[in-house]
């Protein structure tokens, strides 16, 4: 088995994967194909869900569409984390599932070690961005942005936000742009400003409950928006555009 930033090799089969919420997520269709040799893994998944009503009932919590690099470019594909993949494997009657379980157990073990020693997770994330071709100065800003984001979500949890949907609503109040890996330096800086401002407002006003947190998040986002507009006024141009997508920059670095 070989691990890198995009593909894992399991018994000669490619299992595409990506980092989401600071953990590995695997492409479901790749896992099913590796364990079943089905000529139509999409159909196998549909049949599997029909056979297992409980799996079908919880599918929305297990499968999450994430951007995955394909031969045709980045595409959204259903992915699951280690826990979700374990659940899917339970519905696959195949002797190939056992070594896959052991492999995922190893991934889970590594995740536990990272929880015990957060520095391991930080090193892994830095390596991931490095392998993707991001420049060192961008990586440093991104890592700082991750720390600011985690500090903000900790505040949300302490102040009454519990559900994933509530986090998404609060994040949307700060900024509609959530694809941080595709931001350039300026966009990262303004994203961090909005999130840090929101954290400070929470603390200053001792905000409690999602409605108040949402108001604060809106104010934090406006602070970043005003700062961005002031800079754009000085520069005479927008600092946010489709040209900021880092895929082209990475390709130039890799060539």
C-alpha positions as CSV (number, residue, x, y, z in Angstrom):
1,X,0.0,0.0,0.0
2,X,1.2,3.5,-0.9
3,X,-0.1,6.7,0.5
4,X,0.2,10.2,-1.0
5,X,-2.0,13.2,-1.3
6,X,-4.4,11.9,-3.9
7,X,-4.3,8.2,-4.3
8,X,-4.0,5.1,-2.1
9,X,-3.1,1.8,-3.7
10,X,-5.0,-1.2,-2.3
11,X,-4.1,-4.6,-3.8
12,X,-3.3,-3.0,-7.1
13,X,-6.4,-0.8,-7.2
14,X,-6.4,3.0,-7.0
15,X,-8.5,4.4,-4.1
16,X,-8.7,8.2,-4.6
17,X,-8.8,10.2,-1.4
18,X,-8.7,13.7,-0.1
19,X,-8.4,15.7,3.1
20,X,-11.6,17.1,4.5
21,X,-12.2,18.3,8.0
22,X,-8.7,17.4,8.8
23,X,-9.1,13.6,8.0
24,X,-8.9,11.3,5.0
25,X,-12.0,10.8,2.9
26,X,-12.1,8.0,0.3
27,X,-14.0,7.8,-3.0
28,X,-16.8,5.4,-2.3
29,X,-17.1,4.0,-5.9
30,X,-13.3,3.2,-5.8
31,X,-13.7,1.2,-2.6
32,X,-16.7,-0.7,-3.9
33,X,-14.9,-1.5,-7.1
34,X,-11.7,-2.7,-5.3
35,X,-13.8,-5.0,-3.1
36,X,-16.2,-6.4,-5.6
37,X,-14.7,-6.3,-9.1
38,X,-18.1,-5.2,-10.2
39,X,-18.2,-4.0,-13.8
40,X,-20.8,-1.5,-12.7
41,X,-19.9,-0.3,-9.2
42,X,-22.6,2.5,-9.4
43,X,-25.3,-0.2,-9.8
44,X,-23.7,-2.3,-7.1
45,X,-24.0,0.7,-4.7
46,X,-27.7,1.1,-5.6
47,X,-28.3,-2.6,-5.0
48,X,-26.4,-2.5,-1.8
49,X,-28.5,0.3,-0.4
50,X,-31.7,-1.5,-1.4
51,X,-30.4,-4.6,0.4
52,X,-29.5,-2.7,3.5
53,X,-32.3,-0.2,4.6
54,X,-30.3,1.1,7.5
55,X,-27.4,2.0,5.2
56,X,-29.8,3.7,2.8
57,X,-31.4,5.6,5.7
58,X,-28.0,7.0,6.9
59,X,-26.5,7.5,3.4
60,X,-26.8,11.3,3.6
61,X,-24.6,11.2,6.7
62,X,-22.1,8.7,5.2
63,X,-21.6,10.0,1.7
64,X,-20.3,13.6,1.1
65,X,-19.7,15.1,-2.3
66,X,-16.1,16.3,-2.4
67,X,-13.9,17.7,-5.2
68,X,-11.6,14.9,-6.5
69,X,-9.0,15.1,-9.2
70,X,-9.9,13.0,-12.2
71,X,-8.6,12.7,-15.7
72,X,-11.2,15.2,-16.8
73,X,-10.2,17.7,-14.0
74,X,-11.6,18.2,-10.5
75,X,-15.1,16.7,-10.1
76,X,-17.4,16.2,-7.1
77,X,-17.6,12.6,-6.1
78,X,-19.3,10.8,-3.2
79,X,-16.7,10.2,-0.4
80,X,-16.8,8.8,3.1
81,X,-14.4,9.0,6.0
82,X,-12.9,5.9,7.8
83,X,-16.1,5.4,9.9
84,X,-18.3,5.7,6.8
85,X,-16.2,3.3,4.8
86,X,-16.3,0.7,7.6
87,X,-20.1,0.9,7.5
88,X,-20.2,0.4,3.8
89,X,-17.9,-2.6,4.0
90,X,-20.3,-4.2,6.4
91,X,-22.8,-4.4,3.5
92,X,-20.2,-6.0,1.1
93,X,-20.1,-9.8,1.4
94,X,-16.6,-10.2,0.0
95,X,-13.4,-11.9,1.4
96,X,-11.5,-8.9,0.0
97,X,-13.1,-6.7,2.7
98,X,-11.0,-8.1,5.6
99,X,-7.6,-6.8,4.5
100,X,-9.3,-3.5,3.6
101,X,-10.7,-3.3,7.2
102,X,-7.1,-3.8,8.5
103,X,-5.9,-1.1,6.2
104,X,-8.5,1.4,7.4
105,X,-7.8,0.4,11.0
106,X,-4.3,1.6,10.4
107,X,-5.5,4.8,9.0
108,X,-7.8,5.2,12.1
109,X,-4.8,4.5,14.3
110,X,-2.8,7.2,12.6
111,X,-5.7,9.6,13.2
112,X,-5.8,8.7,16.9
113,X,-2.0,9.4,17.1
114,X,-2.6,12.8,15.5
115,X,-5.3,13.6,18.1
116,X,-2.9,12.7,20.8
117,X,-0.1,14.7,19.2
118,X,-1.6,17.6,17.1
119,X,1.9,18.4,15.7
120,X,1.7,15.2,13.6
121,X,-1.5,16.4,12.0
122,X,0.1,19.8,11.3
123,X,3.2,18.1,9.7
124,X,0.9,15.9,7.6
125,X,-1.1,18.9,6.4
126,X,2.0,20.8,5.5
127,X,3.3,17.9,3.5
128,X,0.0,17.5,1.7
129,X,0.1,21.1,0.5
130,X,3.7,20.7,-0.5
131,X,3.0,17.7,-2.6
132,X,0.1,19.6,-4.3
133,X,2.7,22.2,-5.4
134,X,1.7,25.2,-3.2
135,X,4.5,27.7,-2.4
136,X,5.9,27.9,1.1
137,X,4.6,31.4,1.8
138,X,1.0,30.3,0.8
139,X,1.3,27.2,3.0
140,X,2.3,29.4,6.0
141,X,-0.7,31.6,5.5
142,X,-3.0,28.6,5.0
143,X,-1.8,26.9,8.2
144,X,-2.4,30.2,10.1
145,X,-5.8,30.3,8.6
146,X,-6.5,26.8,9.8
147,X,-5.5,27.7,13.3
148,X,-7.8,30.8,13.2
149,X,-10.7,28.7,11.9
150,X,-10.3,26.1,14.6
151,X,-10.2,28.8,17.3
152,X,-13.5,30.2,15.9
153,X,-15.3,26.8,15.7
154,X,-14.2,26.1,19.3
155,X,-15.9,29.3,20.3
156,X,-19.0,28.3,18.4
157,X,-19.2,25.0,20.2
158,X,-18.7,26.6,23.6
159,X,-21.4,29.2,22.8
160,X,-24.2,26.9,21.6
161,X,-23.5,25.7,18.1
162,X,-23.6,21.9,17.9
163,X,-24.8,20.7,14.5
164,X,-22.8,20.7,11.3
165,X,-25.6,22.6,9.6
166,X,-25.3,25.4,12.2
167,X,-21.5,25.7,11.5
168,X,-22.3,25.9,7.8
169,X,-24.8,28.7,8.4
170,X,-22.4,30.7,10.5
171,X,-19.6,30.2,8.0
172,X,-21.9,31.4,5.2
173,X,-22.6,34.6,7.2
174,X,-18.8,35.4,7.2
175,X,-18.1,34.5,3.6
176,X,-19.8,32.6,0.8
177,X,-16.3,31.5,-0.5
178,X,-15.4,28.4,1.4
179,X,-12.8,26.8,-1.0
180,X,-9.8,28.0,0.9
181,X,-7.4,25.8,-1.0
182,X,-8.2,27.8,-4.2
183,X,-7.7,31.2,-2.6
184,X,-4.7,33.4,-3.3
185,X,-2.8,35.3,-0.6
186,X,-5.2,38.3,-0.5
187,X,-8.3,36.1,-0.3
188,X,-6.8,34.0,2.5
189,X,-5.9,37.2,4.5
190,X,-9.5,38.6,4.2
191,X,-11.0,35.2,5.1
192,X,-8.8,35.1,8.2
193,X,-9.8,38.7,9.0
194,X,-13.5,37.9,8.9
195,X,-13.1,34.8,11.1
196,X,-10.8,36.4,13.6
197,X,-13.1,39.5,13.8
198,X,-16.0,37.2,14.5
199,X,-14.1,35.3,17.3
200,X,-13.3,38.6,19.0
201,X,-16.9,39.9,18.8
202,X,-18.1,36.6,20.4
203,X,-15.6,37.0,23.2
204,X,-16.2,40.8,23.8
205,X,-20.0,40.4,23.9
206,X,-20.0,36.9,25.5
207,X,-22.4,35.8,22.8
208,X,-24.5,32.7,23.4
209,X,-26.9,30.8,21.1
210,X,-26.9,30.4,17.3
211,X,-29.0,33.5,16.5
212,X,-26.6,35.8,18.3
213,X,-23.6,33.9,16.9
214,X,-25.1,34.4,13.4
215,X,-25.4,38.1,14.0
216,X,-21.8,38.3,15.1
217,X,-20.6,36.3,12.1
218,X,-22.4,38.7,9.8
219,X,-20.7,41.6,11.4
220,X,-17.3,39.8,11.2
221,X,-17.9,39.2,7.5
222,X,-18.8,42.8,6.9
223,X,-15.6,43.9,8.5
224,X,-13.6,41.8,6.1
225,X,-15.8,43.0,3.2
226,X,-15.2,46.6,4.0
227,X,-11.4,46.1,4.2
228,X,-11.5,44.3,0.9
229,X,-13.4,47.1,-0.8
230,X,-11.1,49.7,0.6
231,X,-8.1,47.9,-0.8
232,X,-9.8,47.4,-4.2
233,X,-10.5,51.2,-4.2
234,X,-6.8,51.9,-3.6
235,X,-5.7,49.3,-6.2
236,X,-8.3,50.1,-8.8
237,X,-9.1,46.5,-9.4
238,X,-10.8,43.5,-7.7
239,X,-8.7,41.2,-5.5
240,X,-11.1,38.3,-5.9
241,X,-11.4,36.7,-9.4
242,X,-11.5,33.4,-11.1
243,X,-7.8,33.9,-11.9
244,X,-7.0,33.4,-8.3
245,X,-7.7,29.6,-8.6
246,X,-4.4,28.1,-7.7
247,X,-4.5,25.1,-10.1
248,X,-2.7,27.1,-12.8
249,X,-0.1,28.3,-10.3
250,X,0.5,24.8,-9.1
251,X,0.9,23.5,-12.6
252,X,3.5,26.1,-13.3
253,X,5.4,25.2,-10.2
254,X,5.4,21.5,-11.0
255,X,6.6,21.9,-14.6
